[in-house]
């Protein structure tokens, strides 16, 4: 799957670079930015979940409950 994502990203970047049509370039660049923002938001959520899990583990450990 990672290879396909890389292939698609490379194709969109090439299209953005080489396209003669300004609307095509703009659409390609928007697609790249949109995907980057989605990945960034996911990474932020993943970090928040990790912090919550750590806090829950600390609470459980401090009360002597198995977790």
Helices and strands as residue ranges (DSSP letters): H 2-18, H 22-63
